[in-house]
């Protein structure tokens, strides 16, 4: 029941693709967007590009970071653990 009641609200500065991935995961888990829900923390576009390491990997980086954000949001709203941030040192490519 807590999962179904765990709403989320979107921040203004999150990467659009990472946000879309996070929202999809949360909605599949039964959560709904709600202005009174806990803030969904999604990385901004520059963080996604840093993780991607190169433009060709931007979309997969956004999907991975969005999925991570959704899991961390669920952990926090369900009281399992505090939400963590993905390491800023993680990169998918060593080209950039």
C-alpha positions in Angstrom: 0.0 0.0 0.0 2.9 2.4 0.8 4.2 1.9 -2.7 0.9 2.7 -4.3 0.6 5.8 -2.1 4.1 7.0 -2.8 3.6 9.9 -5.1 6.3 12.0 -6.7 6.7 15.5 -8.0 9.1 16.6 -10.7 11.8 19.2 -10.3 12.5 21.8 -13.0 16.2 21.2 -13.7 16.3 17.4 -14.4 17.4 16.1 -17.7 14.4 15.4 -19.8 15.4 11.9 -20.9 16.5 10.8 -17.4 13.2 12.2 -16.0 11.2 10.3 -18.6 13.0 7.0 -17.6 12.5 7.7 -13.9 8.8 8.5 -14.4 8.3 5.3 -16.4 9.8 3.1 -13.7 7.9 4.8 -10.9 4.6 4.6 -12.8 5.2 0.9 -13.5 5.7 0.5 -9.8 2.3 2.0 -9.1 3.4 5.5 -8.2 1.7 8.6 -9.6 2.8 12.2 -10.2 1.4 14.3 -7.5 2.3 17.9 -6.5 2.2 16.8 -2.8 4.6 13.9 -3.4 8.2 13.8 -2.5 10.5 15.5 -5.0 12.0 13.2 -7.6 15.7 14.0 -7.8 17.0 13.5 -11.4 20.4 14.6 -12.6 20.6 17.7 -14.8 21.7 17.6 -18.4 25.3 18.4 -17.7 25.6 15.5 -15.2 24.1 13.1 -17.8 26.7 14.3 -20.4 29.5 13.9 -17.9 28.4 10.3 -17.2 27.9 9.6 -20.9 31.5 10.7 -21.7 30.6 11.2 -25.3 27.5 12.3 -27.3 26.8 8.8 -28.6 26.2 7.5 -25.1 24.1 10.3 -23.8 20.8 8.4 -24.3 21.9 5.3 -22.5 23.4 7.4 -19.7 20.1 9.2 -19.2 18.2 6.0 -19.1 20.6 4.5 -16.5 20.6 7.6 -14.4 16.8 7.9 -14.6 16.4 4.3 -13.5 18.8 4.8 -10.6 16.9 8.0 -9.6 13.6 6.0 -9.5 15.1 3.2 -7.3 16.6 5.8 -4.9 13.2 7.7 -4.7 11.4 4.5 -3.9 13.9 3.5 -1.2 13.5 6.9 0.4 9.7 7.2 0.3 9.2 3.6 1.5 11.6 4.3 4.4 14.1 1.6 3.4 17.1 3.9 3.2 18.1 7.4 2.4 18.3 8.3 -1.3 21.8 8.4 -2.6 23.2 10.1 -5.7 25.0 8.3 -8.5 28.8 8.9 -8.3 29.9 11.9 -10.4 33.0 9.9 -11.2 31.0 7.2 -13.1 31.4 7.4 -16.9 30.2 5.1 -19.7 33.1 6.2 -22.0 36.7 7.2 -21.5 36.6 9.3 -24.6 35.3 12.5 -23.0 
